[in-house]
Amino acid sequence: MVVDDTYFSNENATFGDRVAAARDAQGLSQEEFAKKLGVKLKTVRGWEDDVDEPRANKLSMMSGMLNVSMRWLLTGEGDGLGAPEGDVEVSGDVKDVLLEMRRTKAEFSRLSDHLGRLEKKLGKLLRTPE
């Protein structure tokens, strides 16, 4: 079988995609992964949804725990996972649309968090007497 070295490349996958795939390959749920890393579940979800990025110390812990290189997590290059077996080959156009969907989802999540912070700020301003 030919291994597709580009499956998890930056052109085809995001940092969050690689974290989720490596976590799944280790048989860890998001909850288990968060507990082992000493972070909140929301933090792991933020990483996998490409809304947040881990600090260097957590990235190092992650790579060791997931048995992949930090370079692979960040770029898709180096020691990491190959393409899943039995995956259906899709055209470049389909890959482009999927990648754009992932980016849009991450951006939507980031904007939703920002909107929540603005609502809190507005609520505080409305409650504060002048």
N, C-alpha and C positions, 0 to 999 in steps of 0.2 A: 504494500500500500504506500502511496506517495503522501508524505506529510506536507500539508499546506502551511508554510512558514509565514504567510501573510494573513492568516485567518484573524489573528489578534493584533495586527499592525495598527498604527494610529489611523490609517486610512479606512480600516474596516471595523475597528472597535475603539471604545473609550477606556480610560483608566478604570471607570466603574465596571465596565463589562469584564475586564481582566480580573479585577478583584472578585467579582461574583462568580466567575467561572472557576477560578483557582479555589475559592472557598467551597464551591459545590464539589469540585474534584477531591477535596479533603473530607467530604461528607459532613461539613459543618453547616448548621443553620445560621442565620444572621444573629440570632440570640446567643448561640454558643460562641460564635466568633467574637461578638462584642464582649462577652464575659471574659474570654481568654485574653483579649487585648486590654481589658480594664477600661472600656469605654461604654457609653450608652448605646442602646440599639439605634436611636435616632442618628447617632454619629456614623455608624456603619451604613445605614440607609442613605445618608447624605453622600458618603463616598461612592456607594454603588450607583446612586442616581446622578453622579457627577455634579452635585451641588456644592460639595465641600471637598477639601483635600486634606490628607493626614499630615501631621508634622513628621519631621524626619525620623524621630525615634519610633513613632508608631509604624511608619513605612518599613523601617528596618525589622521591627517585630513581626509585621505582616509577612514580609518576604520569607523570613525563617519559618514561621508557622505554616505558610502555604507551600513551602518548598519550591519557591520560584525566586528569581533574582529581582532586586529592586529595579534594575534597568528594564526588565520585562514588564513589571507592573506599570512603569511610567511610559514606556515606548512600544512594548510588544516585541522588542528585540532582546535576544539573550536567552538564558535558561528559563523556560516557562512551559506552558501547555502547547500542544499541537492542536490542530483542528479536530473537533469531535469526529469520531468514526460514524459513518452512515449519514453524514450531513448531505443535504441536497445542494448541488452546485447552483448558484443563482447568478444572474447576469450582473454586470457592473451597474446598470441602471437601478436594479432592485437594491443592491448594496448601498448605492447613493441615497436612495429614498429611506432605507432603514437607518442609515447613519444620520440623516437629516431629522428623522423622527426622534432618535435618541437625543440629539442636540436640542431639539425643540422642547422635549419633555424636561430635560435638565434646566433649560432656560425658564420654562414655565414654573418649575418648582422653585428656582431661585427668586423669580419675581413674586411668587406667592408668599415666600418668606419675607421679602422686602415689604410687601403690602401689609402683612401682619405687624411688622415692626412700626410702620407708619401709623397704623390704626391705634396701636398702643400709645405711641407718642401723642397723637391727637387726643386720645382719651385723657391722658395726663394733663395736657394743656387745657382741656375743657373743664377739668375738675379743679385746677389750680386757680385760686382767687388772685386777682391782680391788685 
